[in-house]
Amino acid sequence: MSKPLLEFPCIFPLKVMGRDADDFEGFVTEIVQRHAPQSAQEVSCRLSSGGKYISVTVTFVAETQEQLDAIYGELSHHQRVLMAL
């Protein structure tokens, strides 16, 4: 059996990209908070050079692979999200 890629719990930086809108940072952090309510979060944002897109990085303590799968699932199925890494 192969070793898992991550050992939990772990500090996990999640980067989400979308079109720049005033509430995109809050939208992303709300979804992460819903799945990781006990985790302290560090959030940083960066605009694209043209100002059309924004990336939001939320760093938090991930407890399980299932938790990460749920966060990625909700984000990747939302129309506002262009990419989640």
C-alpha positions as a Markdown table, in Angstrom:
| # | Residue | x | y | z |
|---|---|---|---|---|
| 1 | Met | 0.0 | 0.0 | 0.0 |
| 2 | Ser | 1.4 | 3.4 | -0.9 |
| 3 | Lys | 2.0 | 6.2 | 1.6 |
| 4 | Pro | -0.7 | 9.0 | 1.5 |
| 5 | Leu | 0.4 | 12.3 | 0.0 |
| 6 | Leu | -0.5 | 14.3 | 3.1 |
| 7 | Glu | -0.3 | 13.4 | 6.7 |
| 8 | Phe | -3.2 | 14.9 | 8.7 |
| 9 | Pro | -3.7 | 17.2 | 10.4 |
| 10 | Cys | -1.6 | 19.6 | 8.3 |
| 11 | Ile | -1.2 | 23.2 | 7.4 |
| 12 | Phe | -2.8 | 23.5 | 3.9 |
| 13 | Pro | -2.7 | 26.5 | 1.6 |
| 14 | Leu | -5.7 | 26.5 | -0.8 |
| 15 | Lys | -5.5 | 28.9 | -3.8 |
| 16 | Val | -8.8 | 29.9 | -5.5 |
| 17 | Met | -9.0 | 32.0 | -8.6 |
| 18 | Gly | -11.9 | 33.9 | -10.0 |
| 19 | Arg | -13.0 | 37.2 | -11.6 |
| 20 | Asp | -12.3 | 40.2 | -9.4 |
| 21 | Ala | -15.4 | 41.2 | -7.4 |
| 22 | Asp | -15.7 | 43.0 | -4.1 |
| 23 | Asp | -17.0 | 39.9 | -2.2 |
| 24 | Phe | -14.8 | 37.1 | -3.8 |
| 25 | Glu | -12.5 | 36.9 | -0.8 |
| 26 | Gly | -15.5 | 36.6 | 1.6 |
| 27 | Phe | -17.1 | 34.0 | -0.7 |
| 28 | Val | -14.0 | 31.8 | -0.6 |
| 29 | Thr | -13.4 | 32.1 | 3.1 |
| 30 | Glu | -17.0 | 31.4 | 3.9 |
| 31 | Ile | -16.9 | 28.1 | 2.1 |
| 32 | Val | -13.6 | 27.1 | 3.8 |
| 33 | Gln | -15.0 | 28.1 | 7.2 |
| 34 | Arg | -18.1 | 26.0 | 6.6 |
| 35 | His | -15.9 | 22.9 | 6.2 |
| 36 | Ala | -13.1 | 23.8 | 8.7 |
| 37 | Pro | -14.9 | 25.8 | 11.4 |
| 38 | Gln | -12.4 | 25.1 | 14.1 |
| 39 | Ser | -9.4 | 26.1 | 12.1 |
| 40 | Ala | -7.7 | 29.5 | 12.3 |
| 41 | Gln | -7.3 | 30.9 | 8.8 |
| 42 | Glu | -4.7 | 33.1 | 7.1 |
| 43 | Val | -6.0 | 34.8 | 4.0 |
| 44 | Ser | -4.1 | 36.7 | 1.3 |
| 45 | Cys | -5.3 | 38.1 | -2.1 |
| 46 | Arg | -3.6 | 39.0 | -5.3 |
| 47 | Leu | -5.0 | 40.8 | -8.3 |
| 48 | Ser | -3.9 | 39.8 | -11.8 |
| 49 | Ser | -1.8 | 42.3 | -13.7 |
| 50 | Gly | -4.8 | 43.5 | -15.7 |
| 51 | Gly | -7.0 | 43.7 | -12.6 |
| 52 | Lys | -9.7 | 41.3 | -14.1 |
| 53 | Tyr | -8.9 | 38.3 | -11.9 |
| 54 | Ile | -8.1 | 37.7 | -8.3 |
| 55 | Ser | -6.5 | 34.8 | -6.5 |
| 56 | Val | -7.4 | 34.2 | -2.8 |
| 57 | Thr | -5.1 | 31.9 | -0.8 |
| 58 | Val | -6.6 | 30.5 | 2.4 |
| 59 | Thr | -4.2 | 28.7 | 4.7 |
| 60 | Phe | -5.8 | 26.5 | 7.4 |
| 61 | Val | -5.4 | 23.3 | 9.3 |
| 62 | Ala | -6.8 | 20.4 | 7.3 |
| 63 | Glu | -7.9 | 17.5 | 9.4 |
| 64 | Thr | -8.8 | 14.8 | 6.8 |
| 65 | Gln | -8.7 | 14.1 | 3.1 |
| 66 | Glu | -12.5 | 14.0 | 3.1 |
| 67 | Gln | -12.6 | 17.6 | 4.5 |
| 68 | Leu | -10.3 | 18.7 | 1.6 |
| 69 | Asp | -12.4 | 16.8 | -0.9 |
| 70 | Ala | -15.6 | 18.5 | 0.3 |
| 71 | Ile | -14.0 | 22.0 | 0.1 |
| 72 | Tyr | -12.6 | 21.4 | -3.4 |
| 73 | Gly | -15.9 | 19.9 | -4.5 |
| 74 | Glu | -18.0 | 22.8 | -3.4 |
| 75 | Leu | -15.5 | 25.4 | -4.8 |
| 76 | Ser | -14.9 | 23.6 | -8.2 |
| 77 | His | -18.6 | 23.3 | -8.8 |
| 78 | His | -19.4 | 26.9 | -8.3 |
| 79 | Gln | -19.7 | 29.2 | -11.3 |
| 80 | Arg | -17.7 | 32.0 | -9.7 |
| 81 | Val | -14.6 | 29.8 | -9.3 |
| 82 | Leu | -12.3 | 29.5 | -12.4 |
| 83 | Met | -9.7 | 27.3 | -10.7 |
| 84 | Ala | -8.9 | 25.8 | -7.2 |
| 85 | Leu | -5.4 | 24.5 | -6.4 |
